[in-house]
C-alpha cells in the first residue's frame, strides 16, 4: 500500500484554491501545488517538487510549524 493510498484512507482531500494563498510565500518560482490532505488539524501538501507537512498544535491551533 502506497503513501497516497494510506492518506486517502485516513485523510480528507483539501481544496487547493483555499490553501494556495497561504502557501504562495513558501513556494519556489514555478513550483505548483498538486494535492493536499487534512488529518484532523494537520495538513500534508504535495507540490511538483516536494512534500510539506504542517503540524498545528494547541487547542486553538494558534501554533503552526512545518518541515
N, C-alpha and C positions, 0 to 999 in steps of 0.2 A: 504494500500500500504506500503510495507516494505522499509527499507533503501536502499537495493540493487536495488529495482525497481525504486526508485526515482533517484538514481545515474545513472542508465542506461539510464534514460530518458534525463538527462541533462549533463552527463559527458561521456568522451570517455575513453575506456579501454587503459591502457598503457602496453607496453611490459615489463615484469618483468625482463628479461635479461638485459635491459638497465639501470634499476634503482637498480638492485641488488648490483652493485659495490658501489653506493652511500650509500646504506643502510647497508652494511656489518658491519661498525663500530658501528652501533646503535642496532644491533640485539643481543639478548642473545644467549648463546650457545644452539644449537639445534633448535632455532627459524627460521622459514622459511616464506618467502613472499608468500601470497596466491593470492591476486588480487590487482590491482592499477588502480585508475581512476584520470583523469585530468579534472579540472574545470578552464578554461582559463589558468592562471599561477599557480594555486594552485594544490596540489596533495593530494589524500587520498589513504592510503596504508593499506591493511588488512594483518596481519600476522596470524599465527596459535595461537597467544597469545594475540594480541592487535590490536588497530586501531590507526594509526598515521596520523595526519593532518600536511601538510607542507604548510605554508602560505608565499608566495613570495610577497614582497611589492616593490613599486617603479616602475618607468618607465622602468628601465633596469633589474629589478628583482634581483638587487645586494644584497638586504637584505633578509635573509632567516631565518624564525623562525618556530619552530614546537612545538607541545604539545602532 
